[in-house]
Amino acid sequence: MAGADAIVQKIMALPFQKVQHQIVKCDCQPSVNDGIVIFITGNLLVDDNANPLKFAQVFQLVKGPTGNYYCHNDMFRLNIG
């Protein structure tokens, strides 16, 4: 299975009860054709674990033909080590 349905099924099957995002830093800059590139760093708190997981995420919002923005690219990384 591929596509959005497979992603939803995978997320629903994860063993977590609660995931909380703590944004530490958010940097934005304009991109081509009125797009926006966004870089976020932060912490993920999973269930009642007191040790947060560090993460970084970069995504690009692009203006569609109707003028609405959509996520064109998205990169997410857990910084474990």
Gaussian input, Z-matrix of N, CA and C with variables (Angstrom, degrees):
# hf/3-21g

backbone

0 1
 N
 C     1     B1
 C     2     B2     1     A1
 N     3     B3     2     A2     1     D1
 C     4     B4     3     A3     2     D2
 C     5     B5     4     A4     3     D3
 N     6     B6     5     A5     4     D4
 C     7     B7     6     A6     5     D5
 C     8     B8     7     A7     6     D6
 N     9     B9     8     A8     7     D7
 C    10    B10     9     A9     8     D8
 C    11    B11    10    A10     9     D9
 N    12    B12    11    A11    10    D10
 C    13    B13    12    A12    11    D11
 C    14    B14    13    A13    12    D12
 N    15    B15    14    A14    13    D13
 C    16    B16    15    A15    14    D14
 C    17    B17    16    A16    15    D15
 N    18    B18    17    A17    16    D16
 C    19    B19    18    A18    17    D17
 C    20    B20    19    A19    18    D18
 N    21    B21    20    A20    19    D19
 C    22    B22    21    A21    20    D20
 C    23    B23    22    A22    21    D21
 N    24    B24    23    A23    22    D22
 C    25    B25    24    A24    23    D23
 C    26    B26    25    A25    24    D24
 N    27    B27    26    A26    25    D25
 C    28    B28    27    A27    26    D26
 C    29    B29    28    A28    27    D27
 N    30    B30    29    A29    28    D28
 C    31    B31    30    A30    29    D29
 C    32    B32    31    A31    30    D30
 N    33    B33    32    A32    31    D31
 C    34    B34    33    A33    32    D32
 C    35    B35    34    A34    33    D33
 N    36    B36    35    A35    34    D34
 C    37    B37    36    A36    35    D35
 C    38    B38    37    A37    36    D36
 N    39    B39    38    A38    37    D37
 C    40    B40    39    A39    38    D38
 C    41    B41    40    A40    39    D39
 N    42    B42    41    A41    40    D40
 C    43    B43    42    A42    41    D41
 C    44    B44    43    A43    42    D42
 N    45    B45    44    A44    43    D43
 C    46    B46    45    A45    44    D44
 C    47    B47    46    A46    45    D45
 N    48    B48    47    A47    46    D46
 C    49    B49    48    A48    47    D47
 C    50    B50    49    A49    48    D48
 N    51    B51    50    A50    49    D49
 C    52    B52    51    A51    50    D50
 C    53    B53    52    A52    51    D51
 N    54    B54    53    A53    52    D52
 C    55    B55    54    A54    53    D53
 C    56    B56    55    A55    54    D54
 N    57    B57    56    A56    55    D55
 C    58    B58    57    A57    56    D56
 C    59    B59    58    A58    57    D57
 N    60    B60    59    A59    58    D58
 C    61    B61    60    A60    59    D59
 C    62    B62    61    A61    60    D60
 N    63    B63    62    A62    61    D61
 C    64    B64    63    A63    62    D62
 C    65    B65    64    A64    63    D63
 N    66    B66    65    A65    64    D64
 C    67    B67    66    A66    65    D65
 C    68    B68    67    A67    66    D66
 N    69    B69    68    A68    67    D67
 C    70    B70    69    A69    68    D68
 C    71    B71    70    A70    69    D69
 N    72    B72    71    A71    70    D70
 C    73    B73    72    A72    71    D71
 C    74    B74    73    A73    72    D72
 N    75    B75    74    A74    73    D73
 C    76    B76    75    A75    74    D74
 C    77    B77    76    A76    75    D75
 N    78    B78    77    A77    76    D76
 C    79    B79    78    A78    77    D77
 C    80    B80    79    A79    78    D78
 N    81    B81    80    A80    79    D79
 C    82    B82    81    A81    80    D80
 C    83    B83    82    A82    81    D81
 N    84    B84    83    A83    82    D82
 C    85    B85    84    A84    83    D83
 C    86    B86    85    A85    84    D84
 N    87    B87    86    A86    85    D85
 C    88    B88    87    A87    86    D86
 C    89    B89    88    A88    87    D87
 N    90    B90    89    A89    88    D88
 C    91    B91    90    A90    89    D89
 C    92    B92    91    A91    90    D90
 N    93    B93    92    A92    91    D91
 C    94    B94    93    A93    92    D92
 C    95    B95    94    A94    93    D93
 N    96    B96    95    A95    94    D94
 C    97    B97    96    A96    95    D95
 C    98    B98    97    A97    96    D96
 N    99    B99    98    A98    97    D97
 C   100   B100    99    A99    98    D98
 C   101   B101   100   A100    99    D99
 N   102   B102   101   A101   100   D100
 C   103   B103   102   A102   101   D101
 C   104   B104   103   A103   102   D102
 N   105   B105   104   A104   103   D103
 C   106   B106   105   A105   104   D104
 C   107   B107   106   A106   105   D105
 N   108   B108   107   A107   106   D106
 C   109   B109   108   A108   107   D107
 C   110   B110   109   A109   108   D108
 N   111   B111   110   A110   109   D109
 C   112   B112   111   A111   110   D110
 C   113   B113   112   A112   111   D111
 N   114   B114   113   A113   112   D112
 C   115   B115   114   A114   113   D113
 C   116   B116   115   A115   114   D114
 N   117   B117   116   A116   115   D115
 C   118   B118   117   A117   116   D116
 C   119   B119   118   A118   117   D117
 N   120   B120   119   A119   118   D118
 C   121   B121   120   A120   119   D119
 C   122   B122   121   A121   120   D120
 N   123   B123   122   A122   121   D121
 C   124   B124   123   A123   122   D122
 C   125   B125   124   A124   123   D123
 N   126   B126   125   A125   124   D124
 C   127   B127   126   A126   125   D125
 C   128   B128   127   A127   126   D126
 N   129   B129   128   A128   127   D127
 C   130   B130   129   A129   128   D128
 C   131   B131   130   A130   129   D129
 N   132   B132   131   A131   130   D130
 C   133   B133   132   A132   131   D131
 C   134   B134   133   A133   132   D132
 N   135   B135   134   A134   133   D133
 C   136   B136   135   A135   134   D134
 C   137   B137   136   A136   135   D135
 N   138   B138   137   A137   136   D136
 C   139   B139   138   A138   137   D137
 C   140   B140   139   A139   138   D138
 N   141   B141   140   A140   139   D139
 C   142   B142   141   A141   140   D140
 C   143   B143   142   A142   141   D141
 N   144   B144   143   A143   142   D142
 C   145   B145   144   A144   143   D143
 C   146   B146   145   A145   144   D144
 N   147   B147   146   A146   145   D145
 C   148   B148   147   A147   146   D146
 C   149   B149   148   A148   147   D147
 N   150   B150   149   A149   148   D148
 C   151   B151   150   A150   149   D149
 C   152   B152   151   A151   150   D150
 N   153   B153   152   A152   151   D151
 C   154   B154   153   A153   152   D152
 C   155   B155   154   A154   153   D153
 N   156   B156   155   A155   154   D154
 C   157   B157   156   A156   155   D155
 C   158   B158   157   A157   156   D156
 N   159   B159   158   A158   157   D157
 C   160   B160   159   A159   158   D158
 C   161   B161   160   A160   159   D159
 N   162   B162   161   A161   160   D160
 C   163   B163   162   A162   161   D161
 C   164   B164   163   A163   162   D162
 N   165   B165   164   A164   163   D163
 C   166   B166   165   A165   164   D164
 C   167   B167   166   A166   165   D165
 N   168   B168   167   A167   166   D166
 C   169   B169   168   A168   167   D167
 C   170   B170   169   A169   168   D168
 N   171   B171   170   A170   169   D169
 C   172   B172   171   A171   170   D170
 C   173   B173   172   A172   171   D171
 N   174   B174   173   A173   172   D172
 C   175   B175   174   A174   173   D173
 C   176   B176   175   A175   174   D174
 N   177   B177   176   A176   175   D175
 C   178   B178   177   A177   176   D176
 C   179   B179   178   A178   177   D177
 N   180   B180   179   A179   178   D178
 C   181   B181   180   A180   179   D179
 C   182   B182   181   A181   180   D180
 N   183   B183   182   A182   181   D181
 C   184   B184   183   A183   182   D182
 C   185   B185   184   A184   183   D183
 N   186   B186   185   A185   184   D184
 C   187   B187   186   A186   185   D185
 C   188   B188   187   A187   186   D186
 N   189   B189   188   A188   187   D187
 C   190   B190   189   A189   188   D188
 C   191   B191   190   A190   189   D189
 N   192   B192   191   A191   190   D190
 C   193   B193   192   A192   191   D191
 C   194   B194   193   A193   192   D192
 N   195   B195   194   A194   193   D193
 C   196   B196   195   A195   194   D194
 C   197   B197   196   A196   195   D195
 N   198   B198   197   A197   196   D196
 C   199   B199   198   A198   197   D197
 C   200   B200   199   A199   198   D198
 N   201   B201   200   A200   199   D199
 C   202   B202   201   A201   200   D200
 C   203   B203   202   A202   201   D201
 N   204   B204   203   A203   202   D202
 C   205   B205   204   A204   203   D203
 C   206   B206   205   A205   204   D204
 N   207   B207   206   A206   205   D205
 C   208   B208   207   A207   206   D206
 C   209   B209   208   A208   207   D207
 N   210   B210   209   A209   208   D208
 C   211   B211   210   A210   209   D209
 C   212   B212   211   A211   210   D210
 N   213   B213   212   A212   211   D211
 C   214   B214   213   A213   212   D212
 C   215   B215   214   A214   213   D213
 N   216   B216   215   A215   214   D214
 C   217   B217   216   A216   215   D215
 C   218   B218   217   A217   216   D216
 N   219   B219   218   A218   217   D217
 C   220   B220   219   A219   218   D218
 C   221   B221   220   A220   219   D219
 N   222   B222   221   A221   220   D220
 C   223   B223   222   A222   221   D221
 C   224   B224   223   A223   222   D222
 N   225   B225   224   A224   223   D223
 C   226   B226   225   A225   224   D224
 C   227   B227   226   A226   225   D225
 N   228   B228   227   A227   226   D226
 C   229   B229   228   A228   227   D227
 C   230   B230   229   A229   228   D228
 N   231   B231   230   A230   229   D229
 C   232   B232   231   A231   230   D230
 C   233   B233   232   A232   231   D231
 N   234   B234   233   A233   232   D232
 C   235   B235   234   A234   233   D233
 C   236   B236   235   A235   234   D234
 N   237   B237   236   A236   235   D235
 C   238   B238   237   A237   236   D236
 C   239   B239   238   A238   237   D237
 N   240   B240   239   A239   238   D238
 C   241   B241   240   A240   239   D239
 C   242   B242   241   A241   240   D240

   B1=1.4445
   B2=1.5328
   B3=1.3025
   B4=1.4595
   B5=1.5167
   B6=1.3281
   B7=1.4592
   B8=1.5088
   B9=1.3292
   B10=1.4665
   B11=1.5296
   B12=1.3242
   B13=1.4712
   B14=1.5236
   B15=1.3329
   B16=1.4667
   B17=1.5275
   B18=1.3237
   B19=1.4660
   B20=1.5183
   B21=1.3206
   B22=1.4616
   B23=1.5244
   B24=1.3215
   B25=1.4646
   B26=1.5195
   B27=1.3283
   B28=1.4620
   B29=1.5280
   B30=1.3214
   B31=1.4625
   B32=1.5273
   B33=1.3224
   B34=1.4643
   B35=1.5291
   B36=1.3346
   B37=1.4620
   B38=1.5316
   B39=1.3334
   B40=1.4610
   B41=1.5252
   B42=1.3420
   B43=1.4678
   B44=1.5284
   B45=1.3107
   B46=1.4627
   B47=1.5182
   B48=1.3120
   B49=1.4495
   B50=1.5257
   B51=1.3513
   B52=1.4553
   B53=1.5309
   B54=1.3247
   B55=1.4578
   B56=1.5225
   B57=1.3335
   B58=1.4569
   B59=1.5283
   B60=1.3387
   B61=1.4653
   B62=1.5197
   B63=1.3220
   B64=1.4582
   B65=1.5254
   B66=1.3131
   B67=1.4636
   B68=1.5258
   B69=1.3286
   B70=1.4582
   B71=1.5265
   B72=1.3165
   B73=1.4678
   B74=1.5176
   B75=1.3295
   B76=1.4604
   B77=1.5248
   B78=1.3217
   B79=1.4614
   B80=1.5205
   B81=1.3226
   B82=1.4600
   B83=1.5188
   B84=1.3303
   B85=1.4577
   B86=1.5149
   B87=1.3332
   B88=1.4620
   B89=1.5213
   B90=1.3179
   B91=1.4572
   B92=1.5363
   B93=1.3140
   B94=1.4674
   B95=1.5275
   B96=1.3128
   B97=1.4739
   B98=1.5251
   B99=1.3194
   B100=1.4708
   B101=1.5225
   B102=1.3264
   B103=1.4586
   B104=1.5172
   B105=1.3228
   B106=1.4610
   B107=1.5281
   B108=1.3470
   B109=1.4606
   B110=1.5219
   B111=1.3378
   B112=1.4596
   B113=1.5230
   B114=1.3427
   B115=1.4704
   B116=1.5185
   B117=1.3341
   B118=1.4647
   B119=1.5245
   B120=1.3356
   B121=1.4573
   B122=1.5206
   B123=1.3314
   B124=1.4509
   B125=1.5088
   B126=1.3180
   B127=1.4630
   B128=1.5202
   B129=1.3178
   B130=1.4605
   B131=1.5170
   B132=1.3091
   B133=1.4577
   B134=1.5203
   B135=1.3269
   B136=1.4596
   B137=1.5229
   B138=1.3261
   B139=1.4636
   B140=1.5299
   B141=1.3252
   B142=1.4691
   B143=1.5205
   B144=1.3294
   B145=1.4652
   B146=1.5254
   B147=1.3317
   B148=1.4653
   B149=1.5268
   B150=1.3300
   B151=1.4614
   B152=1.5230
   B153=1.3340
   B154=1.4609
   B155=1.5227
   B156=1.3234
   B157=1.4624
   B158=1.5217
   B159=1.3298
   B160=1.4598
   B161=1.5280
   B162=1.3312
   B163=1.4602
   B164=1.5196
   B165=1.3201
   B166=1.4601
   B167=1.5209
   B168=1.3221
   B169=1.4583
   B170=1.5219
   B171=1.3271
   B172=1.4577
   B173=1.5202
   B174=1.3288
   B175=1.4602
   B176=1.5166
   B177=1.3221
   B178=1.4572
   B179=1.5223
   B180=1.3157
   B181=1.4593
   B182=1.5247
   B183=1.3217
   B184=1.4677
   B185=1.5249
   B186=1.3103
   B187=1.4660
   B188=1.5280
   B189=1.3217
   B190=1.4587
   B191=1.5182
   B192=1.3315
   B193=1.4569
   B194=1.5302
   B195=1.3331
   B196=1.4679
   B197=1.5278
   B198=1.3472
   B199=1.4594
   B200=1.5119
   B201=1.3333
   B202=1.4658
   B203=1.5210
   B204=1.3301
   B205=1.4671
   B206=1.5212
   B207=1.3273
   B208=1.4627
   B209=1.5187
   B210=1.3283
   B211=1.4659
   B212=1.5277
   B213=1.3307
   B214=1.4649
   B215=1.5299
   B216=1.3202
   B217=1.4678
   B218=1.5201
   B219=1.3321
   B220=1.4571
   B221=1.5237
   B222=1.3356
   B223=1.4652
   B224=1.5196
   B225=1.3349
   B226=1.4601
   B227=1.5265
   B228=1.3293
   B229=1.4534
   B230=1.5247
   B231=1.3442
   B232=1.4621
   B233=1.5212
   B234=1.3160
   B235=1.4670
   B236=1.5205
   B237=1.3337
   B238=1.4563
   B239=1.5175
   B240=1.3059
   B241=1.4613
   B242=1.4638
   A1=108.30
   A2=116.99
   A3=122.23
   A4=109.61
   A5=115.70
   A6=120.84
   A7=113.55
   A8=115.05
   A9=122.32
   A10=112.27
   A11=118.14
   A12=120.33
   A13=111.40
   A14=116.34
   A15=120.42
   A16=110.90
   A17=117.00
   A18=120.70
   A19=110.65
   A20=117.18
   A21=121.24
   A22=110.17
   A23=118.32
   A24=121.41
   A25=111.13
   A26=117.09
   A27=121.15
   A28=110.51
   A29=117.17
   A30=120.76
   A31=110.70
   A32=117.41
   A33=120.98
   A34=112.11
   A35=117.85
   A36=121.80
   A37=113.08
   A38=118.60
   A39=120.54
   A40=110.01
   A41=116.79
   A42=119.98
   A43=114.75
   A44=120.03
   A45=122.32
   A46=110.69
   A47=115.27
   A48=121.15
   A49=110.82
   A50=115.52
   A51=120.21
   A52=109.00
   A53=117.69
   A54=123.21
   A55=107.82
   A56=115.73
   A57=121.17
   A58=108.70
   A59=116.24
   A60=121.83
   A61=109.29
   A62=116.28
   A63=122.01
   A64=107.28
   A65=117.54
   A66=121.80
   A67=108.09
   A68=116.48
   A69=121.72
   A70=110.26
   A71=116.63
   A72=121.22
   A73=109.01
   A74=116.15
   A75=121.96
   A76=107.78
   A77=116.36
   A78=122.42
   A79=108.34
   A80=116.66
   A81=122.05
   A82=109.03
   A83=115.59
   A84=119.28
   A85=109.37
   A86=116.34
   A87=119.77
   A88=110.69
   A89=114.80
   A90=122.43
   A91=107.79
   A92=116.09
   A93=120.67
   A94=111.46
   A95=116.93
   A96=123.79
   A97=112.51
   A98=117.05
   A99=122.91
   A100=113.77
   A101=117.72
   A102=121.02
   A103=111.01
   A104=115.89
   A105=122.78
   A106=108.09
   A107=116.63
   A108=122.42
   A109=107.36
   A110=116.29
   A111=122.07
   A112=109.11
   A113=115.53
   A114=122.42
   A115=107.95
   A116=116.17
   A117=121.97
   A118=109.29
   A119=116.52
   A120=121.53
   A121=107.60
   A122=115.42
   A123=117.66
   A124=113.04
   A125=114.43
   A126=123.40
   A127=110.00
   A128=115.46
   A129=122.49
   A130=107.82
   A131=116.46
   A132=121.31
   A133=107.39
   A134=116.07
   A135=121.55
   A136=109.36
   A137=115.05
   A138=122.90
   A139=109.27
   A140=118.48
   A141=121.55
   A142=112.03
   A143=117.65
   A144=121.68
   A145=109.45
   A146=117.01
   A147=121.80
   A148=112.41
   A149=117.80
   A150=121.65
   A151=110.07
   A152=117.89
   A153=119.59
   A154=112.06
   A155=115.79
   A156=122.54
   A157=107.47
   A158=117.15
   A159=121.16
   A160=108.77
   A161=116.62
   A162=119.57
   A163=110.06
   A164=114.26
   A165=122.76
   A166=107.18
   A167=115.84
   A168=120.56
   A169=109.18
   A170=115.15
   A171=122.24
   A172=106.67
   A173=116.39
   A174=118.65
   A175=109.98
   A176=114.01
   A177=121.19
   A178=108.89
   A179=114.99
   A180=121.02
   A181=107.87
   A182=115.74
   A183=121.86
   A184=108.02
   A185=115.82
   A186=120.87
   A187=109.14
   A188=115.87
   A189=121.59
   A190=111.82
   A191=117.00
   A192=121.58
   A193=114.17
   A194=117.27
   A195=119.93
   A196=112.51
   A197=116.62
   A198=120.66
   A199=114.60
   A200=117.72
   A201=121.74
   A202=109.65
   A203=116.65
   A204=120.98
   A205=110.64
   A206=115.66
   A207=121.28
   A208=108.34
   A209=116.26
   A210=121.42
   A211=108.27
   A212=115.90
   A213=121.76
   A214=110.96
   A215=117.82
   A216=123.56
   A217=108.60
   A218=115.93
   A219=120.43
   A220=108.78
   A221=116.73
   A222=121.78
   A223=108.21
   A224=116.07
   A225=122.37
   A226=107.93
   A227=116.64
   A228=119.81
   A229=109.98
   A230=115.50
   A231=121.00
   A232=106.49
   A233=117.13
   A234=121.87
   A235=108.40
   A236=115.23
   A237=122.28
   A238=108.37
   A239=116.10
   A240=116.77
   A241=115.35
   D1=142.04
   D2=179.72
   D3=-135.50
   D4=167.33
   D5=174.80
   D6=90.68
   D7=-163.87
   D8=-174.04
   D9=-61.36
   D10=-39.24
   D11=-179.32
   D12=-62.05
   D13=-40.66
   D14=179.24
   D15=-65.75
   D16=-37.87
   D17=178.55
   D18=-65.13
   D19=-45.49
   D20=179.83
   D21=-62.42
   D22=-43.75
   D23=179.51
   D24=-61.81
   D25=-41.06
   D26=179.71
   D27=-64.24
   D28=-45.52
   D29=-179.64
   D30=-63.31
   D31=-42.26
   D32=-179.50
   D33=-66.46
   D34=-25.47
   D35=-178.41
   D36=-85.99
   D37=-8.32
   D38=179.63
   D39=-65.06
   D40=146.80
   D41=-173.97
   D42=-80.17
   D43=8.55
   D44=-177.64
   D45=-83.37
   D46=144.85
   D47=173.70
   D48=-94.38
   D49=-37.78
   D50=-174.83
   D51=-145.67
   D52=131.64
   D53=174.08
   D54=-126.87
   D55=126.22
   D56=-179.81
   D57=-117.24
   D58=131.97
   D59=177.55
   D60=-98.42
   D61=132.68
   D62=172.25
   D63=-117.57
   D64=110.65
   D65=-179.90
   D66=-80.18
   D67=125.11
   D68=178.32
   D69=-96.51
   D70=-42.54
   D71=-177.62
   D72=-146.74
   D73=141.40
   D74=177.35
   D75=-136.64
   D76=118.88
   D77=177.86
   D78=-115.89
   D79=135.25
   D80=-179.58
   D81=-129.41
   D82=147.53
   D83=173.35
   D84=-150.21
   D85=150.64
   D86=179.30
   D87=-66.34
   D88=152.17
   D89=179.33
   D90=-128.09
   D91=-178.64
   D92=-178.14
   D93=-62.81
   D94=151.21
   D95=176.45
   D96=53.37
   D97=45.55
   D98=178.97
   D99=63.32
   D100=23.47
   D101=176.89
   D102=-81.84
   D103=173.07
   D104=179.31
   D105=-138.18
   D106=131.21
   D107=172.78
   D108=-103.60
   D109=130.45
   D110=-176.22
   D111=-124.84
   D112=130.83
   D113=179.25
   D114=-121.69
   D115=121.38
   D116=-176.50
   D117=-122.48
   D118=137.44
   D119=169.24
   D120=-123.38
   D121=150.25
   D122=-178.95
   D123=-179.24
   D124=-161.52
   D125=-177.87
   D126=-123.52
   D127=145.09
   D128=171.38
   D129=-112.51
   D130=126.76
   D131=174.18
   D132=-107.03
   D133=119.99
   D134=-176.12
   D135=-107.61
   D136=124.44
   D137=-177.81
   D138=51.99
   D139=-128.74
   D140=-178.41
   D141=-104.65
   D142=17.33
   D143=-179.77
   D144=-67.30
   D145=128.50
   D146=-178.18
   D147=-80.17
   D148=-14.82
   D149=-178.98
   D150=-96.70
   D151=107.89
   D152=-178.54
   D153=-71.86
   D154=150.37
   D155=172.78
   D156=-92.63
   D157=131.33
   D158=178.22
   D159=-80.27
   D160=141.41
   D161=178.03
   D162=-140.06
   D163=160.02
   D164=172.06
   D165=-136.25
   D166=143.86
   D167=179.33
   D168=-144.37
   D169=135.52
   D170=175.54
   D171=-125.27
   D172=130.56
   D173=174.36
   D174=-143.29
   D175=157.55
   D176=-177.83
   D177=-119.98
   D178=125.68
   D179=174.50
   D180=-98.55
   D181=130.44
   D182=-177.84
   D183=-123.24
   D184=142.31
   D185=179.51
   D186=-78.55
   D187=125.18
   D188=178.94
   D189=-82.47
   D190=178.35
   D191=-176.40
   D192=-62.34
   D193=-24.38
   D194=179.92
   D195=-93.23
   D196=0.86
   D197=179.73
   D198=95.48
   D199=-8.43
   D200=176.57
   D201=-82.22
   D202=151.32
   D203=176.74
   D204=-89.85
   D205=147.90
   D206=173.17
   D207=-137.65
   D208=158.75
   D209=-179.95
   D210=-81.45
   D211=110.64
   D212=-176.59
   D213=-88.03
   D214=-40.05
   D215=178.41
   D216=-135.60
   D217=147.10
   D218=179.12
   D219=-150.54
   D220=125.03
   D221=175.39
   D222=-125.84
   D223=128.84
   D224=-178.23
   D225=-126.90
   D226=137.20
   D227=179.76
   D228=-140.44
   D229=130.19
   D230=167.80
   D231=-84.87
   D232=127.71
   D233=-179.06
   D234=-97.30
   D235=87.64
   D236=-177.13
   D237=-111.80
   D238=133.06
   D239=175.87
   D240=157.32

